[in-house]
Amino acid sequence: MKKFLVIAALVLGATGVNAQTDDDAATLTKVGQQSPVFEFNAEKQKTASIDSYKGKIVMLNFFATWCPPCRMELPRVQKEIWDKYKDNPKFALMVFGREEGWDKVLPFKTANNYTFNILPDEGRKVFGLFAKQSIPRNVILDEEGKIIYQSTGYSEQEFNKLLALLDARLKKPQP
């Protein structure tokens, strides 16, 4: 199994996994729509609502610990997004392990030295509001909770578009 995952990751890394468009049959939301309202486990004993993040640019990332393209994307999320914007009060990052509980996401976070929160999404409760299938999946919400970007799959080109959008929205104003 490990050999298969390594080979799959190498093949996917060489060719990329192209992002899919909003009209993808698996995607339930569209750019320009308000985000579905949902609650999630922010900590083991604490829930939060997406509504409490209004006023911030919010990036939602849906992944699975077993997914090779997700494993290629998450190090970039750490280095190029979280490390850059974690101290920006106008930014929030939520990384959801689709169909995975605390028992899977916490050891995965530790093993990969990620410093951003990885949250469980057992039963696809959050993911299912945005899509039927396909990961990795990224969604960016503006300060009013409107979807301003979404992508499926991983490719360097599409990830670079996501980075450019975040940079444009979160760049500190010049004095």
C-alpha positions in Angstrom: 0.0 0.0 0.0 2.8 2.4 0.9 4.5 1.8 -2.5 1.2 2.6 -4.3 0.8 5.8 -2.4 4.4 6.9 -3.2 3.9 6.0 -6.9 0.6 7.8 -7.0 2.1 10.9 -5.3 5.0 10.9 -7.8 2.6 10.6 -10.7 0.2 13.2 -9.4 3.1 15.5 -8.5 4.5 15.3 -12.1 1.2 15.9 -13.8 -0.7 17.8 -11.2 -4.3 17.2 -10.3 -6.2 19.9 -12.0 -8.7 22.1 -10.1 -12.3 21.6 -11.3 -14.7 24.4 -12.0 -17.7 25.6 -10.1 -20.0 23.8 -12.5 -18.5 20.4 -11.5 -21.4 18.1 -10.7 -19.8 17.3 -7.3 -19.8 20.9 -6.2 -22.9 22.2 -4.4 -21.8 25.8 -4.0 -20.9 28.6 -6.4 -18.6 31.6 -6.3 -20.8 34.6 -5.4 -23.1 32.7 -3.0 -23.2 33.1 0.7 -21.5 30.2 2.5 -23.8 27.7 4.0 -24.0 28.3 7.8 -22.5 25.5 9.9 -21.1 24.7 13.3 -17.9 22.7 13.8 -15.7 21.3 16.5 -13.1 24.0 17.1 -11.7 21.9 19.9 -12.6 18.5 21.4 -15.1 20.1 23.8 -15.9 23.4 22.0 -18.0 24.1 19.0 -18.0 27.3 16.9 -20.1 28.7 14.1 -18.8 30.0 10.8 -21.0 33.1 11.4 -18.6 34.1 14.2 -15.9 34.6 11.6 -17.6 37.4 9.7 -15.3 40.3 9.2 -12.4 37.9 8.3 -11.2 36.3 5.1 -11.7 32.6 5.8 -10.0 29.7 4.0 -11.7 26.3 4.3 -9.6 23.3 3.2 -11.0 19.9 3.0 -8.6 16.9 2.9 -8.1 13.3 4.0 -5.1 11.9 5.7 -4.9 9.1 3.1 -5.2 11.4 0.0 -1.9 11.9 -2.0 -2.8 15.2 -3.6 -3.9 16.5 -0.1 -0.5 15.4 1.3 1.2 17.4 -1.5 -0.9 20.5 -0.9 -0.9 20.7 3.0 2.9 21.5 3.3 2.2 24.5 1.0 -0.8 25.5 3.2 1.6 25.5 6.2 4.5 27.4 4.6 2.8 29.7 2.1 -0.5 30.5 3.9 -0.5 29.7 7.6 3.1 30.8 8.4 2.4 34.0 6.4 -1.0 35.0 7.7 -1.5 33.3 11.1 -0.9 36.6 13.0 -3.2 38.6 10.7 -6.4 39.3 12.7 -8.4 39.4 9.4 -7.6 35.8 8.5 -8.9 32.4 9.6 -7.9 29.0 8.3 -10.0 25.9 8.9 -8.6 22.6 7.7 -11.2 19.8 7.9 -10.3 16.1 7.8 -13.2 14.8 5.7 -14.8 11.7 7.4 -12.1 11.7 10.0 -12.3 12.2 13.8 -9.9 13.6 16.4 -8.3 10.1 16.6 -7.0 10.5 13.0 -6.5 14.3 12.6 -4.4 15.0 15.7 -1.8 12.3 15.1 -1.6 13.3 11.5 -1.0 17.0 12.5 1.7 15.9 15.0 3.4 13.5 12.5 3.6 16.2 9.9 4.6 19.1 12.2 1.7 21.3 11.1 1.0 24.2 13.4 -2.5 25.1 12.0 -5.6 23.4 13.5 -6.8 20.3 11.8 -10.5 19.8 12.6 -12.6 16.6 12.3 -15.5 16.4 9.9 -17.0 13.0 10.7 -19.9 12.1 8.5 -19.0 14.9 6.0 -21.2 17.3 8.0 -19.3 20.4 6.8 -17.9 19.0 3.5 -21.4 17.8 2.5 -22.6 21.5 2.5 -20.1 22.3 -0.2 -19.7 19.2 -2.3 -20.6 15.6 -2.8 -17.1 14.4 -3.5 -13.5 15.3 -4.5 -10.6 16.5 -2.4 -8.5 18.4 -1.8 -11.0 21.2 -1.9 -10.4 24.9 -1.0 -13.1 27.6 -0.4 -12.3 31.2 0.4 -15.0 33.4 2.1 -14.9 37.2 2.1 -15.6 39.3 5.2 -19.4 38.9 4.7 -19.2 35.1 4.3 -19.6 35.1 0.6 -17.7 32.5 -1.4 -15.1 34.3 -3.5 -13.0 31.3 -4.6 -13.2 27.6 -4.7 -11.2 24.8 -6.3 -11.0 21.1 -6.3 -7.8 19.0 -6.7 -4.3 20.2 -6.5 -2.1 21.8 -9.1 0.7 24.4 -8.7 -1.0 26.8 -11.0 -4.4 26.7 -9.2 -2.7 26.9 -5.8 -0.8 30.0 -7.0 -4.1 31.6 -7.9 -5.3 31.0 -4.4 -2.1 32.5 -3.0 -2.5 35.6 -5.2 -6.1 36.1 -4.1 -5.2 35.8 -0.4 -2.3 38.2 -0.9 -4.5 40.7 -2.6 -7.2 40.5 0.2 -4.8 40.4 3.2 -2.0 42.7 2.2 -1.4 45.3 4.8 -2.2 48.8 3.7 0.8 51.0 3.1 1.2 53.9 5.5 
